[in-house]
Amino acid sequence: MGILFWLAIVLSVIAILVSIECIVNLFQEKEEILSIMIGVVSITILVLACVFIHTSIMKHYFPPEKVIQTKISEIQDLRKRLNEKQDELGKLILEYQQGVNDLKKAVKRYSRRHQINTFELAQKDNEISYNLALIQKKVAYIQKLQQLVARMQQGMQELQYLENQAIDDLKIVKALKSEDTDKLISDINTVITKYLPEAGTLPINIDEKNLPSPEQIWEEIIKGK
């Protein structure tokens, strides 16, 4: 710590003592106006000194180079977690898609065997109705999971961009001892906060308005789609 840091410490102590004395004078109704003026000046000096002390401590114990390296590690960890979650959801999508295909084949075989060739007849048959409802549910999950995968892909791209930028800025900090990294750190924190929930437990909220109706699913099965 430099001499300015210790000077700020001394000024802080003096400002505190003067402020206390001004408060005592006010309670004793001595030189009220002068005490208020001196108190305001003392508090102002105290605030400025504290800001300088805080900034000095942050620069000493958390230099820009160390902060950027920490943020790069956080980015890399989040990208890894998002990638693992994306792979997990991708496998789940394939599993649901296979389930949809199997159910469609089962409905087609059943309808042929029982000569059910219209939706009016199909919706009266419990087995077909249940299978159409299952297909509808699985399609809903597939759509939602695809949206989540797309969002994770976007998140990983944003994180990759920020990681590259952080690595470049780290080189500049090392070479020029630059300390102008606040915007970069703020951008990184914003993106990490934005995508961190995606790496954890994800809620599956189904929008039933966008789902294919049982009749649409039936028509796709009959037409062999």
N, C-alpha and C positions, 0 to 999 in steps of 0.2 A: 504494500500500500504506500502511496506517495505522501508528501508533506501536506498536499491539499486535503487528503482524506482525514488526516489527524487534525488539521485546522478546522475542518467541518465538525469533527467530534467536539472540539473545544468550544466552538461557537454554539453548538447545540446545547451543551451543558450550561454555558453562560445564559443563553436565551431562556432555558427552562428556569434557572434561578431568578432571572429578572422578571419573568412572567409570574412566578410564585410571589415575589415581592410586590408586584403591582396588584395582584389579587388581594393580598393582605392589606395593602393601603386602601383599596376600595372598600373592604369590609370595615376598616377603621375610619373611613370617610376622610382620608388624607390626600390632598392634591388629586382629586378624582380625575379631572380632565387630563393632567399630565400623566397620571398612572395609566389611563386608557390608551393614550397615544404611545407611550413607551411599551405597553403590553401588546398593542397591535404590531408594532415594529418587531418586537421580540418573537412573536408568534410567526410572523412572516419569515424572519431569519431562520427560525427553527424548521419551518416547513421546507424552505429551500435547502437547508443543510441536510435534512433527512433525505430529500430526493437525491442530492448529490452522493450521500453515503450509500443509499440503496443502489444507485447506478454503479458506483465504484465496486461494491461488493459483487454485484452481478457480473461485471466485466472481469473481476479477478477470479472468481470461482466458476463462472459459467461464460468463458470466452466464446465469441461467435463461432470459432472453429469447432469447439466441443459441442455447442448447441446444434450446429448443422449436422455433425456426425451422428448425434443422437437421433435427429429427425430422419436421417437417411435410414438408420436401423429400424425406426418405427414404420417407415414407408415399406421397406422390404418385408418386414414381418406381416404387415397388413395385406400386401400383395400376395404373399404366400398363402395366407389364410383364405383370401378371396378366391384364389386359384383352386385350392382344395375344395372349397364349398361349391365352386362352379362345376368341378368334376363330379362331385357327389350329386348335385342336382341334374347334371347331364345323364348320369346313370339312371336316376329316378325317372326322368322323362322317357328314356328308352324302355324302362320297365312298364310304365303306364301305357306307352304306345303299343307295346306288345300285348298288353292286356286288352286294349281296345280292339286290336286286330283279331285276337282269339275270340272275343265276345261277338264281333261281327260275323265271323265264320260260324259260330255256334247258332246265332240267330238265323243265318241264311240256311243252314242245314235243317234246323227245326221247322222253319216256315215251309220249306220244300216238302219235308216229310209229312207235314200236317196240312199241306195245300192252303197255306195262308199267304195270299198274294196282294192284300190291300192293307192300308194302315188301320182302317176301321176294324178289320178282323184282328189285326195284330195287337191293338190296344186292349182288346177284350181277353187276350191270352196272357195269363199271369207270368209265365216264364219269359215271354218276349218283352212284356212291359218292364219286368224287373231288369232284364239285360239291357234294354234301351236306357233305363235310368242309370245303370252302372256305367254305361258308355258315356252318357252325358256328364257324369261326375268325373270320370277319368279325363275326359276332354277338358273340363274346367281346370283340373289340376295341371294338365300339360300346358295350357295357355298361361296360367299364373307362373309356373316354373320357368317357362320360356322368357317371360317378362323379367323375372329375377335374374336369370342368367345374362340377359342383355344388359341389365343395370350393373351387374358385377363386371362385365366386360368393359363397360364404360368407366367404371371405377378404377379398374386396373390400368386402363390407358391414361387416365388423369394422374394416377400415382406414378406411372412410369415417366410421364412428362416432368412431374415435380422432382422425381429422383434425379433425372438427368440434369435439371436446372440446379438442384442442390449440389451435385457433384461439380458442376462448372463453377458455381459460386464459392465452393470450398477451395478450389484452386486459386481463385482470386483473393480470398481471405488469407490464404497461406502466403501468396506472393506479395500482396500489397498491404497486408495487415488491415484490410477494409473491415469496417464494423457495420456497414449498411446492409443488414440482413433481416431487418424487422418485417418487411413485406413478404419475403420468401417464407419466413417462419410462420407468419400469419396465414398465408395461403396453404401451407402444409397442414397446419392445425385445422383449418376449415375443411379441407378434403378428408382428413382422417376422421374428423367428427361426423362428416356426412356419410362415409361408407363403413365405419366401424360396426354399426349394428348389422350390416349385411353379412359380416363374418360370424355372427352368432346365431341365435335362434330367430328364425324368420316366420312372421305370421302369414298364414295363407288365407287371404280374404277373397272369396269368389264373387265375381260380378255376374249374377245370373242373367242379366239383360243381354250379355254378349254370347251366351251359350246357344248351341244349336238345339232346336226343339226335338223331342222324340220323333216327330214326323219327318223332320229333315234327316235325322240319323237313319230312320227306316228307309227313306228314299235312296240314301247313299248305299245302304246295304243291298237293296234290290238292284241298283244300277251297277253294283260291283265296285264302288269306289273305296 
